[in-house]
Amino acid sequence: MNLAAHLLRDAFLKNFEIAVLMTNDSDLAEPVRIVRYDLGLPVGILNPHQAHSSVLKNLATFSKRIRQGDLIASQIPAMLADSKGTFRKPAGW
């Protein structure tokens, strides 16, 4: 819900030239439609999944799959440290 609200707010305020969302959630279809067709701003969809939401794909200006290798390469290290100590990213990440 917050993503949709901020997308619409930023679009109405003309805070971007192009929006790019990393999602496969078709619940965002209506905000994407409003931004693209009612406000005339381009909206791209980036998706790490094999299958893309056909609804989003049809509404978006463009739709691209994030390659698995690029997704893996962008992950944070397994172990991190800060002034409070050492911590690990969740195993499922």
Stockholm file with secondary structure:
# STOCKHOLM 1.0

chainA/1-93         MNLAAHLLRDAFLKNFEIAVLMTNDSDLAEPVRIVRYDLGLPVGILNPHQAHSSVLKNLATFSKRIRQGDLIASQIPAMLADSKGTFRKPAGW
#=GR chainA/1-93 SS CHHHHHHHHHHHTTCCSCEEEECCCGGGHHHHHIIIIISCCCEEEEECSSSCCHHHHHHSSEEEECCHHHHHHTSCCSEEEETTEEEECCTTC
#=GC SS_cons        CHHHHHHHHHHHTTCCSCEEEECCCGGGHHHHHIIIIISCCCEEEEECSSSCCHHHHHHSSEEEECCHHHHHHTSCCSEEEETTEEEECCTTC
//
